[in-house]
Structures are given as C-alpha cells and as structure tokens.
Amino acid sequence: MLMLLQIVYFLLTVLWWVIIIQAIFSWLVAFNVVNTSSDLVRSVLYALDRITAPIYRPIRRIMPDLGALDLSPLVVLLILYILMNIVLPNVMYSLG
C-alpha cells in the first residue's frame, strides 16, 4: 500500500511540473517570445492543453469568469500542494 501511495505522490509531482511548464509556455506565447507558427511549438501547446484541460474543466465551471485572467491553474496547484504535503504524508504516516 505504501508503494502505491509513493506512485501517486510521483504522479502528482509530474502533474505539478506539467502545469508549471504549461503556464510558463502560455505566457511566452502571450508575450510573443515564442512563435506559434512553428510546428514544434504548436504540437507542444496542443499536448500540454490535452493533458491539463480535463483537470481545469471542473474548476472553470465553478469559478466565476474573470475574462482573460484564468486562475484555474493556480487552484489546481493549490489542490495538488494540499494533497502532496498534507494528505498523502498523513496517510503514509498512518500506514507506516
């Protein structure tokens, strides 16, 4: 059971970094640092969007529309932080 929780922790860490990379990449595109006419850039953006969109969708339904400001990645990162640093260590401690 402990090994399964460690795998969950690892997957949550990977998801954390995917969200961070996607946020930075979207800022680079928004400020025209990275050009979206490149096939590589488009494919990376598409892949990151396909990974994160199902996670953001339920949060975007709950949160009010703030126009161009999207706070759903921040909310997901907060939830991941709580899971990784509060919930999982307590579960691991109670099992171990």
Secondary structure, 3 states (H helix, E strand, C coil): CHHHHHHHHHHHHHHHHHHHHHHHHHHHHHCCCCCCCCHHHHHHHHHHHHHHHHHHHHHHHHCCCCCCCCCHHHHHHHHHHHHHHHHHHHHHHHHC
